[in-house]
Amino acid sequence: MNIERLVRMANDIGNFFKAEPDHAVAVDSVALHLKRFWDPRMRKEIVAYVDGGGTGLLDLVREAVLKLR
């Protein structure tokens, strides 16, 4: 899948959960969403992208992706 599209999708999820006042809960919620609804190949690609720097990802999303490892 196109990494730009994955970044955009992940950031959309992050933007939804960033309204959560508890940062740890927001990170866990993003990670859980990615685990439940993203295909394993998509998760593998976004993890590799974060490992390579994760340019363009919200910090919240980057933290959540690191939890998926």
Buried (B, 14 or more C-beta within 10 A) or exposed (E): EEEEEBBEBBBEBBEEBBEBEEEEEBBBBBBBBBEEEBEEEBBEBBBEBBEEEBEBBBEBBBBBBBEBE
